[in-house]
Amino acid sequence: MGLILDPVKTEIEPVVSRRFFVKSFAAACAAGAAAAGAPAISLRPAVRPSAAAVVPGRGLSALIRKASLPGHVACAVADIKSGQMLEAENGDMGLPPASVAKALTALYALDVLGEGYRFETQLMVTGDVSSDGIVQGNLILVGGGDPTLDTTDLAAMAKALKDAGIREIRGAFKVFEGALPQVASIDPGQPDHVGYSPAVSGIALNFNRVHFEWKKAGQSWNVSMQARTAKYRPAVSTASMTIKNRALPVYTYSRTGGVDRWTVAKSALGKDGARWLPVRKPGEYAGDVFRTLARSHGLVLPAAKTTTVRPQGRILVQHHSDPLPVILKAMLKYSNNLTAEMTGMTATVRRGVKPGSLKASAREMCRWAAERYGMNKTALVDHSGLGDASRMTAKDLVGGLVKARKSGQLRPLLKPVKLKDAKGNLIKNPAIKADAKTGTLNFVSGLGGFMTAADGTELAFAIFTADQDARAKIPRAERERPQGARSWNRRSKNLQQQLIGRWGQLYGS
């Protein structure tokens, strides 16, 4: 499979740069972090309080009020074995789930595609192939919806083509990207330069991101745009970078002459640094990179042409991804948006629906969730949770998780939640175990999954918080790191810890 390169994808983007760049527009990677903050009660083994001390439903509202978190809080918890809803606060209120939506996407993909599913990327030829390795027709790079394909994989395919004896292509070089709909950006409301909202199509490379690097050279800088992996660093011609003598904006973007043209503010560069930028034409990007890799093996190809018409021909090389559960586990750990969108849409296509957009595909997933798990109040606009118009209720998710737990597929794929004691210190071996999917947007936070109390009682829970008024006031250019969002999200995660502590104590017997 392809290497996972800096795959955290949320509204808080990791950037390698000097202090000014970080201070201005780059952000730390918050969505992949586990919920933090001190719980209201110790998570270490303790004598269970008496019924007089803690009563189900009593104290939950007070705990939430004490958090003084602006906006709305919705939560619910249920017993896995009985399915009984134990307590909830605003359990039927629809809020943006952020990346918690990826847990539903994982269930959707597993159910529709199956655990043994692997994505395929192919090299196909049309026309005759002579005994001396000359293809009279076309060479086609056929995308199969693999979100994990990277430059190292393409390099292996180029070598395999050489090993198959191919040394000349007389026809065209094409890239098929019509296996999935083409989307210019997962969430068009995000700033142009954020790598967590790239384009989507039937082929992806390096999570549809290009690696921008700058190095100080005298009074100027040397810049490069590469399709980088740990092993390969081919330069790309489908994206360019120009340094401009200005303070703000840090980046500008335009699409002209078939090239993603970026500019960067000179004052933001400092000495050396790098970051990932989104790719808007995945088929052209993949074709550009493969052409470079093929040339290194002596095969000279014409410029790539993209097509959405499924080709017919002879398959010479096939690349298979890792099995679906491996891909989904990485998706949930690193909260990769592109993986969620491509696996979700692949499942929709497998269901016999040809979605014209992410919203249409998400609508089909919600239809499936209602049929499969009774989640009738979930309305998503994508598979990743990046779009803040999505709505999910805490009771809806918890009910779905209770039913999904019977298959045993999801919990092993979820990331363990790091729990802290009352002083804020990490607990090395907590009595309460929690595995969940986090979700983080600016002024939106979520956590949903499973927890096991000290006595073995297993619970399903969901916590959604959102200050939609504060979020609506953020200008598009400042959505990467707006003022006040980090502290608000930190307080929200602190509340999550307190709720987990409450439920582990209260229902752990």
N, C-alpha and C positions, 0 to 999 in steps of 0.2 A: 504494500500500500504506500501512499505518499506520506512523507514526513509531515508532522503537524508543526507548522511554523508560526509561532506567535499567534495561536488561533483564538484568543479570547476576543469575543465580538459583542460589545455592548455599547452604550453611549459613553463609556469611559475607556479611552483608547490608550494602550501602552505605547510610549514613544522613547526611543533611545536618542537623547540629545543633551545639550548643556542646559544649565539652569534657566536661562531666559526662555528657551523653547518650552521647557516644562511649565514654567511659570505662566507663559502666555496662553498656549492652546493645548499642549499635550496633557494627558491625564493618566492617572494610575489605573490599573486594571481591577476594578471593583467587583464586576459581576461574577468572576470566577472565584472570588473569595467566599469562604464559608461565613455564615452569620456570626457576628461578633457582639460583644457587650456582656455586661454582667447580669445574670439571672436574678430574679427577685428572691429566690431561695437557692440553697446549695444543691448542686446536682450530684453530690456524693451520696452513698448509701445513708439512709437516715430512717429513724423510726417514723412510720407513716402517721401523719396527724390524725387525730380523732375526727369523727363526723362533726363534732361541735366546733372544731377548729377550722375545717375546710369543708364546705358543702358545694357539690356540683352546681355551677351557675352563679353561686354567691361569691363575689369578689372579683369575677372576671371583668366586669365593667369598671370596677374601681381601679384595677390594675392598669387597664387601658387608659383611663382618665389620668392616672398618675403619670403616665408617660408623656402627657401634654404634647402629643405629636400632631401638628397641624394637618388638616385633611381628614380622610376617612380611614378607619381600621375595620377590617372584616376578618373573622377567623372561625374555624370549626375543627372539632376533633371527634373521631368515632372509634369504636372498638372493632378491630378487624374480625374477630371470631364471631361476634353476634351481629355486626353491622349496625349496632345502635349508635345514633348520634348522641354523644355525651354532653357536649355544650357548644354553644356558638354565640358569636356577637356579630350582628349584621351579616348573618350567614347567607342571606339571599341578595345581598347588595353586589351588583356587578362592578368590578374594578379591573383595571389593566393588569394582567398577570405577569407582564414582562417575560423573562426567559423561563418562568415556571411552565409556560405553554409548551416548552420543548419536551416535558415529561409526557404530555398527551401525544405529541408528534412521535415520540419513541414508541409508545404503545400502538399507535396507528400503523407505523411502518412495520413493526414486528407482526402485527395481526394480518396485514394485507400482503406483505412481501415474504414473511417467514424468516426464521432465524438463520437458515442456510443461504440466504440471498447474498450474492456478490454482484457488484457493478462491473460491467465490461466496457473496455475501451479497445477499439479495433483499428488495424490498418488494413484497408481493403484496396484491391486494384480492379479496374475494368479493362477489358480487352485482353489480348494475348500477351503472354510473357515468353520471350524467346529463350533459347537454351543458354544464351550468354547474359541473361539477366536484364534485358531491355523490356520495359512495360510499354506496350503500344498505346494503352489508354491512360486513365487517370489513377492517381493515388489519392485515397480518401482517409483522413483521420476521422473515425466515427466515434463521436461522444455518446456515452451510454448513461449519462447522469451521475457519474462518479464524483462526489464532492471532495474526495481525498487525493485525486490525481495531482502529481507534482512534477517538477522538472526532472527529478531523478527517474521517475517512471517513464517519462517521454524519452529520456536518454537510453533506457533499457530497450524500449520499443524500436528506437532508431538503430541500435546495434543488432537487434533481432532481425530487422529488415535487411541489414547488410549480410548477416549470417545466412539469410534465406537466398542470397545470391543476387539481390536486386542492385543494379548499378546505374540504371538510367530510367527516367520517366519521360516518355515522349508527349504525354498529354498534360492535363492540368493537375495541380495539387489543390485539393478541396478539404474543407473541414465541415463535417456534419454536426450541427448543434440543435437540430429540431426535435430531439427526444423530449425536451421540456420547453415550455413557453419562454420567450425572451423578456426579461424585465431589466430595465436600466439601473434600478437601485431598489434594494429591499424596502427601504423607507425613504422616499424622495424628500421628506421633511428634514432629513439629517444634513449636516454640512457636507459639501462635495468631497472633502478630503478624508473623511473617516473610513478606515479600512473595514469596519464592521458592517458597512452597508454597500457591498459591491453589486455588480450586475449578476443576473442569474440567467443561465441558458442550459442547454443539454450537455455542455462540456464546461469544465472548470479546470483551472490550473493554479496551483498555489493559493487556493481559496479565492481565486480571482483578485489577486493583489499583486502589485509590482513593488519591488524593494528600491526605495529612493535613499541614496547615501551621499553624503557630502564630506569632503576632507579639505582642511585648510591648506592652501598653496600660496604662500606669500601674502599679498593683499586680497587675494580672491580665493575661490574654492573650486576643486574638481568635483563634479557631480556625476552620478551614474544612475541608470534605471535598469534594474536587472530582474530576471526571473530566478531568484536565488533559492537554492537549497543548501544543505550542509556540504554537498559534494560538487554542485555546479553553480556557476554564476554567469549565464549567458546574458549579454546585453540585449535589450529589446528595441525595436524600431517603432512599435505601436504606442509608445508613451515617451514624452520628452519633458525636460525640466529646464526652466530659465530663471536665473536669479535676477530679481528686480530691486532697485534702490528705493525701498519704502519701508515703513514700519508696520502698517496694517493694510489690508488683511495679510495674514501669514501666507495663505495659499489662495490662488485663483485657478479656475479650471475652465477649459473650453475644448470643444471637439471640432477640429478643422483638418481637412486634408487626410482623413482617415487615421488621425493620431489623437490620443489623449494628451492635450497640451496643458502642462502645469506651470505655474510660476510660484516662486517662493520669495518672501521678503528677506532681503540681505541682512537686515538687523536681527533676524531671528536665528541665524545659522550658528554663530559662535565658532568654535574650532572644528570639531568633527561630530558627526551624528548620523542617524538613519531612522527611517520609519517606513511602514507599509502604506501604500496608497491604493485606492480601489481601482479595479479595471472595469471599464464600461462596455467593452466588446470582447467577451471571452473567447469566441471562436477565432477572431483575428489574432488575439494574444497567443493562444495555443498554437495556431498555425505558424506564427512568427518564430516562436521558440523551437518548435519541432524542425522547422526549416534550418535553423542554425545548428541544431544537434545532428541532423542528417548530413549536413555539409562536413561536419567533423569526421564522418565516416565515408567521405568521398561521394556522397549522393547529392547532386546539385538539383534543387527544386525551384520551380517558379514561385512567385508570390502567392500566398494562400488566398483562395476564394471561399467564402462561407456559403453554406446551403442549408436549407431547412427541409429539403426533399430527401427522404430516406433513400440511400443508394443501394444498388444491387451489384454484386460482384464477388470476387474471390477473396476470402479472408486469409491474409498472410501472417498477421501477428495479432495476438490477443493479450490484453493485460486485465487481470482480475483484481478487484479490491479485496481487502480483508472481509471476513463475514460481517453481516449487518450488525450483530451485537457489539463487535469490537468498535465499529464506526460510531454507533450510538453511545457507547460508554464514553468515548472521547468527546463526542458532541455535548453530552451532559456535563462532563467534567470541565471542559473549557468554554462551554456556552457558545459554540460556534454557530452563528446565524446562517451562513451559507449551507452548512451541512443539514440544518433543520429544514430549510426551504427546499433543497434538492431531494432529500429523502421523502419529505412530505408530498411533494408534487409527483415523485415517482410512484408513491403508493396510490395517489389519486388516479394517475394514468393506468395503473394496474387494475383499478376498479372499473375501468372502461369509460372514464370521464376524461375529456380533453379540456383542461382548464385554460382559459385565456389570460389568467392573471393569478397572482398569489392569493388574492382575496377569494377568487372562485375556487381555488384548490382548498383553501382553509374552510370555506363553506361546506365543501364535500366532507372534510375531516370532521367538522362539527355534526354533520348529518350522521356520519358513522358513530361518533361518540354518543349521540342520543340513542341510536339503535342498540349499540353494544353495551353501554354503561348507564343509560338513562340520564345523560348529561344534557338536559333540555334547555338550560339557561346559559350555555356557553356560546359565545359569538366572537370568533376570531377573524382577523383580517390577514393573517399570515401564519406560518408554521413556527416562527422563531420567537414571537412575542415582541419584536422590535417596534411594530406599529402600535402606538398608544390608543388607537381606536378599538382594540380588542377588549372584550369583556368576559370575565369568568367570575362565578361566585364561589365562595369558600365551601359551601355545602355541596355544590355541584362537583367540585374537584374531589372532595373527600369521599363522596358517594362513589365516584368513579374509581378512586384508588382502592376502596374496600373491595369492589368487585374485581379489579385488576389484580389484586394480591393473590387471588386463587391460582393464577397462572405462574406466579413466581418469577416472571420475566423482568419486571421493572426494578425492584429494589436492589438486586446485585449491580445494576448499571448506575445507580445514583451515587452521588458523592457523600461520604460521611460528613456530618456537620461537626465542626469543632466546638465543643462545649467548654464553658468557663465557669469557675466557681464565683462566689459572691464578691470576691476581691478582684475579679477580672483576670485571674490566672487560668491558663489552659489546663484542663483536667486530662491527665495522661490515660487513665483507665476509668472513664466515667461509668457510673452505674446505669445511667440512661444512655441508650444508643439511638442515634437519629441518622437517617439517610434521606437526603432530600435534594430537590432542585431549587437553587436560588434564582432570583430574578431581580435585575437592577436596571432601572432607567432613572433619569433625573427626576427626583421627587416621586418615584414609584419604587416599591420594594415588595418582593414576595418570597415565600418559602413554602414548599409543599412536598410531602413525602410520607415517610413512615418513621415511627419511633418505637423502641422497645424499652419498657420500664425494667427496674431492677429485678422484679419477680417474673419477667418473661412476657408480661402483657404487651401485646402489639397493638399500636394505634396508628390510624391514618390522620393526618392533619393538613391544614392549609391556612396560611396567614397572608393577607393582602393589605398593603397600606398605600395610599396615594394622596398627594396634595395636588389635585388637578388644576386648581386655580393658579398655584405657583408655577406649575409646568407650562401652562398656557401663556404665561407672560414672558417666556424665554425667547429672545430673538433667534432665528435660525442660525445665524453665524456664531452664537454663543452656546449652542446645544451640546458641545463636547464637554464643557466644564463650566456650567453656570454658577454664579455666586449662590452660596447657601445649600446647594444640592448635596455636597459631600457630607456636611454635618447632619442634614435631615436624614439621609440614608443611614448614617451611623446610628442615629437614635432609633430608627426603625428596626435595624438589626438587633439593637439592644432589647427592644420589646420582644422580638422573636425569641431571644434567649430566655426571657422571663416567662413567656408562654410555654415553651418547652419544659422549663423547670416546673411550672405549675402542674402541667398535665402528667409529667412523669411522677410527681409526688402524689397527686390526687387520685390518679387511676391506676397506679402501679400496685395493685393488690388483688 
